[in-house]
Amino acid sequence: MIVTTTPSVEGRSIAEYHGIVVGEAILGANIFRDLFAGITDIIGGRSGAYEEELGKARKVALEEMEDRARAMGGNAVVGVDLDYEVINNMLMVSASGTAVTLA
């Protein structure tokens, strides 16, 4: 499946629009406490453990979005946007875009 932040795919035309698709992943409050309690890999203000967890959450959100696009009959998602929000001490990663069928 092609997933892109652009509104189109170069060299391909959009044959059908299926609608907006979204995927979310939430990191609970304990992830922050656990990560910061045991972080030993902070170098220059960066935490590899924290970045790894964010990467996992982003991957889950994108995969969920792709699954929903497939379920709608799409073979690509265009206009993808990634958002990070903190809600009640939890971090939510969301991916949204438009499911399409490319010709």
Residue, then its C-alpha position, 0 to 999 in steps of 0.5 A: m500500500i502506498v502511503t504519502t503525505t502528498p495529495s497525489v501519487e506522481g505518475r498515478s491517477i486517483a480512480e476512486y476516493h473512499g473517505i477519511v481513514v484514521g489510526e490511533a495508538i495511545l501510550g499510557a501514563n505508566i510508560f512515562r514513569d517507567l521510561f524516565a525511572g530507568i533511562t540510562d541512554i540519555i545522550g545530549g538530551r535524547s532518550g533512545a528508549y522514549e524515541e523507540e516507544l514513540g516509533k512503535a506507537r507511530k507504526v501501530a497508528l499507520e498500520e491501523m490506518e492502512d488496514r482501514a483503507r484496505a477495508m474500504g477498498g483502497n490501495a493507497v492513502v494520500g494526504v497523511d498527517l501524523d499528530y501527537e497529543v497529550i490527553n490526561n497524562m497519556l500520549m496519543v499518536s494519530a495518523s489520518g489520510t484519505a483512502v483512495t484507489l490508484a489507477 
